[in-house]
Structure formats: C-alpha cells, structure tokens
Amino acid sequence: GKLHNCLHIQNTMPHETIDWIEETNDKTMSSPIFWSCVQRDGIILAEAGCDDGSTNVIKTAQKITKMKPTAGWEVSRNFSMSSNPFRGIKFHLHECAGEIDDRPSDDIIIWAFSCVYNTTECNEETAKAFLTKLVFVSEPLRGMPWWREGATLSAQPSFAPTLQQQMENVEQIDKLAKMQQHVDETKAIMQNNIENILERGDKIEDLQEEAQKLNAAAKVFKKNAKKVKRLQMLQNAKHGVILGTAVTGVVGVCVIPPLIALL
C-alpha cells in the first residue's frame, strides 16, 4: 500500500506537505524519477516523490543527500541492483554569496539538486538532464529570502509542484536532451568541417604560390631560350651553315649553360 510519510528523509514534515504527497503519489509512481529535491548547504528546501513500498527509495535518497559536496556530479552505487534497482544522483552548484547578499566575498552557498531514479526504466544521462533542467528552472528563485535563508522545506509550498511537474515530464526532458546532444554533435561536425576547409585553403594557397614560382621560372626559361636562339642565329649568319661534329659540339657548349642555370 501507500506509505504516506515515505518521502521526507529528514525528521520533520508539515501536515499540508504530507497531504500533498498523498495526492501525487500515484503520478510519481508512473515516472522513472521516484524522488527529487533541492538543498541549500545540506538543508532540504523542497522535495517531491514517493517510496517504492520497500524503503529502497528512502534509503537511496538518504545516501545521496548525505554525500559530501564536490565540484560536480555525485552518484550513489548499490551493491545489489536486483534487490534495489534505484540509484541516486546529485549535482552541486557553488555560488559566491557575496555577489547577491551582504556577505563576505569568500562565503560560498552550495546548492544541491538530487534525484532517485529506477535504473530499469531510466538511464543516468536522462537523470542528469532532469537535474540540469532543475538548475535552470530554479535559477530566478534562488535569490528569494526563503531560498537563501529559509529552514527545512521553506520552499516546499512554491517549488514542490514544480518538482512534481518536472518528474512527470522527464520523458520530454530526455527527448530535449537527446535533441541537444544531436545539435552539439552536429556543431562538432560543422566545426571539424570548417577546420578542414581552412586547412585545405592553406594547402591551395601553397599550391598557388608554387604555381606562380613555376610560372616565373618558365618565363625566365623562355627569355633565356630566345637569347640562345638569337645567339645561334648570329653564329650561323657569321660562319654560315657548317655541318660536322665539331660545330655541333660548339653549338652544344653555347646552349647547355643557360639550361643548367635554370635547374
């Protein structure tokens, strides 16, 4: 049966929150994300979800929320996935409090976004996409006093319905995440194409430069060939047409030097 007080993993919970959970338990059970919450410096400000009837969700949620904050993602691993198919995942956001509040510049607020998901129905990438969406959805609210200074569940009335809605729409979030992944992959391909085109452009410019050099060399060769031909014509005009090996050797001597200079 339902566990009416299964959700909250701290010691207190307002009665109105329990009533709201009872109304939304059935909806949550249909989602691969069974539980989610937002924390500030270890304090749960809002949460939504339900247990699986065997306290697996509660235990996993307790484990993931108690893990020390890091610079990014934290994942709770279960030793037996057959007895407990649920896994917890958490993302940390470190914020300099002095940028918004009248606090010391080195005072840091650590926001944590956690969820528990069923590994048989949901993969880690989908859970990460879900939490990433929560980070952006909660951004305009994190400057509110009850978010920055409130006690346990201070944001529950206003943000728990949002958590529930996002959990129900996790499949749509997953589709958007996959679409974004395809866009990113396409961008990477386009970037690679641009780099290849630019590199090919450099090679084309090099070929054009070599062609210009060869063209210049050909002009020099043509000019020198004309000089040789003119010199040969002058020699023939002076000495007449002479047949024989000796003359051929002399003509050879006159022709070869310019050709060697161009090689």
RODO-2510 file (C-alpha; in nm, 4 decimals, decimal comma):
residues 263
     n   res          X          Y          Z
     1     g     0,0000     0,0000     0,0000
     2     k     0,0943     0,3665     0,0032
     3     l     0,3450     0,4935     0,2503
     4     h     0,2062     0,8356     0,3345
     5     n     0,5158     0,9580     0,5153
     6     c     0,7773     0,7856     0,2986
     7     l     0,9040     1,0875     0,1118
     8     h     1,0667     1,3211     0,3589
     9     i     1,4088     1,1975     0,4632
    10     q     1,4630     1,4449     0,7438
    11     n     1,2902     1,4346     1,0834
    12     t     1,0057     1,6831     1,0297
    13     m     0,7368     1,7380     0,7711
    14     p     0,4360     1,9745     0,7718
    15     h     0,0935     1,8064     0,7583
    16     e     0,0000     2,0011     0,4452
    17     t     0,3066     1,8567     0,2727
    18     i     0,2015     1,5017     0,3630
    19     d    -0,1463     1,5669     0,2234
    20     w     0,0037     1,6991    -0,1000
    21     i     0,2252     1,3908    -0,1266
    22     e    -0,0752     1,1593    -0,0866
    23     e    -0,2419     1,3265    -0,3825
    24     t     0,0642     1,2964    -0,6045
    25     n     0,1956     0,9503    -0,5099
    26     d     0,0173     0,7783    -0,7967
    27     k     0,1584     1,0262    -1,0507
    28     t     0,5113     0,9849    -0,9200
    29     m     0,4948     0,6057    -0,9315
    30     s     0,4403     0,6303    -1,3072
    31     s     0,7632     0,8271    -1,3540
    32     p     1,1119     0,6690    -1,3706
    33     i     1,2226     0,9516    -1,1393
    34     f     1,0820     0,8494    -0,7998
    35     w     1,2124     1,1361    -0,5885
    36     s     1,3878     1,4704    -0,6224
    37     c     1,4885     1,7601    -0,4016
    38     v     1,6723     2,0903    -0,3818
    39     q     1,9133     2,1641    -0,0962
    40     r     2,0997     2,4674     0,0295
    41     d     2,4069     2,3879     0,2356
    42     g     2,2614     2,0481     0,3256
    43     i     1,9118     2,1774     0,4112
    44     i     1,6291     2,0359     0,2018
    45     l     1,4242     2,3299     0,0787
    46     a     1,1778     2,1343    -0,1357
    47     e     1,1241     1,7752    -0,2425
    48     a     0,8736     1,5557    -0,4225
    49     g     0,8201     1,1851    -0,4845
    50     c     0,7334     0,8620    -0,3077
    51     d     0,8848     0,5336    -0,1938
    52     d     0,8565     0,2024    -0,3781
    53     g     0,6989     0,0252    -0,0807
    54     s     1,0260    -0,1368     0,0301
    55     t     1,2047     0,1785     0,1564
    56     n     1,4557     0,1462    -0,1273
    57     v     1,3873     0,4996    -0,2493
    58     i     1,4181     0,6415     0,1025
    59     k     1,7491     0,4668     0,1686
    60     t     1,8905     0,5756    -0,1668
    61     a     1,7724     0,9332    -0,1124
    62     q     1,9296     0,9447     0,2326
    63     k     2,2543     0,8148     0,0931
    64     i     2,2787     1,0617    -0,1948
    65     t     2,1822     1,3690     0,0122
    66     k     2,4410     1,2899     0,2785
    67     m     2,7282     1,2598     0,0315
    68     k     2,9810     1,5398     0,0651
    69     p     2,9592     1,8174    -0,1945
    70     t     3,2041     1,8105    -0,4820
    71     a     3,2695     2,0263    -0,7848
    72     g     3,0099     1,8465    -0,9949
    73     w     2,8205     1,5158    -1,0007
    74     e     2,7864     1,2559    -0,7270
    75     v     2,6294     0,9127    -0,7843
    76     s     2,5284     0,6551    -0,5244
    77     r     2,6062     0,2966    -0,6232
    78     n     2,4069    -0,0008    -0,4992
    79     f     2,5810    -0,3325    -0,4402
    80     s     2,2762    -0,5342    -0,5443
    81     m     2,0836    -0,3888    -0,8367
    82     s     1,8408    -0,6831    -0,8318
    83     s     1,7140    -0,6105    -0,4783
    84     n     1,7413    -0,2323    -0,5145
    85     p     1,7220    -0,1029    -0,8720
    86     f     1,7224     0,2585    -0,7571
    87     r     2,0156     0,4899    -0,7912
    88     g     2,0705     0,8396    -0,6576
    89     i     2,2454     1,1221    -0,8387
    90     k     2,3271     1,4756    -0,7276
    91     f     2,4650     1,7899    -0,8862
    92     h     2,6323     2,0681    -0,6886
    93     l     2,6295     2,4367    -0,7729
    94     h     2,8788     2,6529    -0,5832
    95     e     2,7677     3,0158    -0,5644
    96     c     2,9594     3,3125    -0,4269
    97     a     2,7147     3,4579    -0,1737
    98     g     2,8810     3,7994    -0,1786
    99     e     2,7627     3,8576    -0,5356
   100     i     2,3989     3,8787    -0,4153
   101     d     2,3916     3,9047    -0,0356
   102     d     2,5763     4,1327     0,2011
   103     r     2,8142     3,8568     0,2957
   104     p     3,1930     3,8177     0,2833
   105     s     3,3195     3,7733    -0,0707
   106     d     3,4615     3,4315     0,0144
   107     d     3,1316     3,2992     0,1586
   108     i     3,0031     3,0168    -0,0610
   109     i     2,6490     2,8771    -0,0867
   110     i     2,6323     2,5183    -0,2072
   111     w     2,3109     2,4303    -0,3870
   112     a     2,2439     2,0618    -0,4445
   113     f     1,9936     1,9079    -0,6866
   114     s     1,9256     1,5396    -0,6247
   115     c     1,7008     1,2659    -0,7556
   116     v     1,6436     0,8926    -0,7237
   117     y     1,5601     0,7021    -1,0403
   118     n     1,4763     0,3465    -1,1385
   119     t     1,7646     0,2067    -1,3416
   120     t     1,5344    -0,0381    -1,5175
   121     e     1,3317     0,2482    -1,6649
   122     c     1,5777     0,5360    -1,6822
   123     n     1,9475     0,5819    -1,7580
   124     e     2,1980     0,8127    -1,5944
   125     e     2,2018     1,0600    -1,8831
   126     t     1,8259     1,1118    -1,8505
   127     a     1,8610     1,1713    -1,4757
   128     k     2,1389     1,4225    -1,5415
   129     a     1,9226     1,6004    -1,7977
   130     f     1,6413     1,6157    -1,5400
   131     l     1,8648     1,7727    -1,2738
   132     t     2,0193     2,0137    -1,5240
   133     k     1,6670     2,1325    -1,6046
   134     l     1,6044     2,1899    -1,2310
   135     v     1,9173     2,4053    -1,2090
   136     f     1,7854     2,6390    -1,4791
   137     v     1,4236     2,6346    -1,3571
   138     s     1,5250     2,7308    -1,0035
   139     e     1,7746     2,9993    -1,1052
   140     p     1,5375     3,3005    -1,0691
   141     l     1,4112     3,1657    -0,7333
   142     r     1,7451     3,1124    -0,5636
   143     g     1,7681     3,4822    -0,4854
   144     m     1,4490     3,4764    -0,2746
   145     p     1,4914     3,5117     0,1044
   146     w     1,3158     3,1807     0,1848
   147     w     1,5598     3,0076    -0,0516
   148     r     1,8738     3,1766     0,0742
   149     e     1,7921     3,1846     0,4453
   150     g     1,4896     2,9588     0,4946
   151     a     1,4781     2,6491     0,7123
   152     t     1,3813     2,2955     0,6121
   153     l     1,1068     2,2858     0,3445
   154     s     1,0830     2,6643     0,3332
   155     a     1,0347     2,6443    -0,0459
   156     q     0,8086     2,3378    -0,0348
   157     p     0,4721     2,5111    -0,0998
   158     s     0,6024     2,7019    -0,4020
   159     f     0,8554     2,4664    -0,5583
   160     a     0,7392     2,1109    -0,4795
   161     p     0,4681     2,1275    -0,7501
   162     t     0,7391     2,2300    -0,9967
   163     l     0,9491     1,9305    -0,8949
   164     q     0,6490     1,7037    -0,9425
   165     q     0,5724     1,8511    -1,2834
   166     q     0,9318     1,8094    -1,3995
   167     m     0,9333     1,4479    -1,2778
   168     e     0,6163     1,3759    -1,4751
   169     n     0,7710     1,5352    -1,7855
   170     v     1,1041     1,3541    -1,7590
   171     e     1,0473     1,1723    -2,0878
   172     q     1,0039     1,5051    -2,2656
   173     i     1,3157     1,6361    -2,0911
   174     d     1,5035     1,3276    -2,2109
   175     k     1,3901     1,3905    -2,5684
   176     l     1,5045     1,7527    -2,5484
   177     a     1,8378     1,6410    -2,4020
   178     k     1,8868     1,3961    -2,6883
   179     m     1,7954     1,6673    -2,9377
   180     q     2,0500     1,8978    -2,7747
   181     q     2,3062     1,6171    -2,7917
   182     h     2,2388     1,5801    -3,1633
   183     v     2,2740     1,9576    -3,2050
   184     d     2,6046     1,9518    -3,0162
   185     e     2,7263     1,6617    -3,2283
   186     t     2,6241     1,8476    -3,5428
   187     k     2,8072     2,1570    -3,4200
   188     a     3,1185     1,9459    -3,3619
   189     i     3,0958     1,8052    -3,7152
   190     m     3,0479     2,1534    -3,8602
   191     q     3,3445     2,2829    -3,6614
   192     n     3,5554     1,9956    -3,7919
   193     n     3,4369     2,0727    -4,1452
   194     i     3,5350     2,4382    -4,1068
   195     e     3,8797     2,3441    -3,9785
   196     n     3,9281     2,1039    -4,2690
   197     i     3,8167     2,3679    -4,5171
   198     l     4,0522     2,6258    -4,3677
   199     e     4,3366     2,3739    -4,3709
   200     r     4,2561     2,2855    -4,7314
   201     g     4,2542     2,6576    -4,8093
   202     d     4,6073     2,6860    -4,6746
   203     k     4,7181     2,3982    -4,8964
   204     i     4,5519     2,5569    -5,2001
   205     e     4,7339     2,8828    -5,1285
   206     d     5,0624     2,6905    -5,1069
   207     l     4,9931     2,5264    -5,4450
   208     q     4,9051     2,8620    -5,5964
   209     e     5,2333     3,0055    -5,4678
   210     e     5,4296     2,7147    -5,6157
   211     a     5,2467     2,7565    -5,9449
   212     q     5,3391     3,1239    -5,9505
   213     k     5,7037     3,0347    -5,8901
   214     l     5,6974     2,7786    -6,1719
   215     n     5,5306     3,0321    -6,3998
   216     a     5,8041     3,2842    -6,3231
   217     a     6,0706     3,0198    -6,3871
   218     a     5,9054     2,9315    -6,7179
   219     k     5,9157     3,2958    -6,8237
   220     v     6,2853     3,3135    -6,7392
   221     f     6,3466     2,9919    -6,9313
   222     k     6,1556     3,1256    -7,2310
   223     k     6,3501     3,4503    -7,2203
   224     n     6,6845     3,2686    -7,1994
   225     a     6,5802     3,0328    -7,4778
   226     k     6,5148     3,3324    -7,7023
   227     k     6,8599     3,4682    -7,6203
   228     v     7,0193     3,1325    -7,7061
   229     k     6,8256     3,1112    -8,0288
   230     r     6,9242     3,4660    -8,1215
   231     l     7,2882     3,3878    -8,0434
   232     q     7,2731     3,0734    -8,2559
   233     m     7,1220     3,2660    -8,5455
   234     l     7,4008     3,5226    -8,5209
   235     q     7,6641     3,2484    -8,5205
   236     n     7,5074     3,0857    -8,8257
   237     a     7,4887     3,4152    -9,0015
   238     k     7,8557     3,4859    -8,9331
   239     h     8,0060     3,1487    -9,0171
   240     g     7,7450     3,0067    -9,2472
   241     v     7,5854     2,6708    -9,2254
   242     i     7,8603     2,4265    -9,1250
   243     l     7,7945     2,0557    -9,0901
   244     g     8,0064     1,8340    -8,8700
   245     t     8,0704     1,7118    -8,5235
   246     a     8,2958     1,9989    -8,4246
   247     v     8,0322     2,2606    -8,4993
   248     t     7,7693     2,0551    -8,3213
   249     g     7,9934     2,0461    -8,0155
   250     v     8,0393     2,4255    -8,0245
   251     v     7,6660     2,4811    -8,0532
   252     g     7,6180     2,2385    -7,7652
   253     v     7,8501     2,4419    -7,5498
   254     c     7,6528     2,7576    -7,6301
   255     v     7,3160     2,6004    -7,5479
   256     i     7,3812     2,3961    -7,2313
   257     p     7,4921     2,6616    -6,9777
   258     p     7,1607     2,8530    -6,9630
   259     l     6,9680     2,5321    -6,9163
   260     i     7,1800     2,4247    -6,6187
   261     a     7,1279     2,7612    -6,4503
   262     l     6,7512     2,7102    -6,4512
   263     l     6,7547     2,3610    -6,2999
***
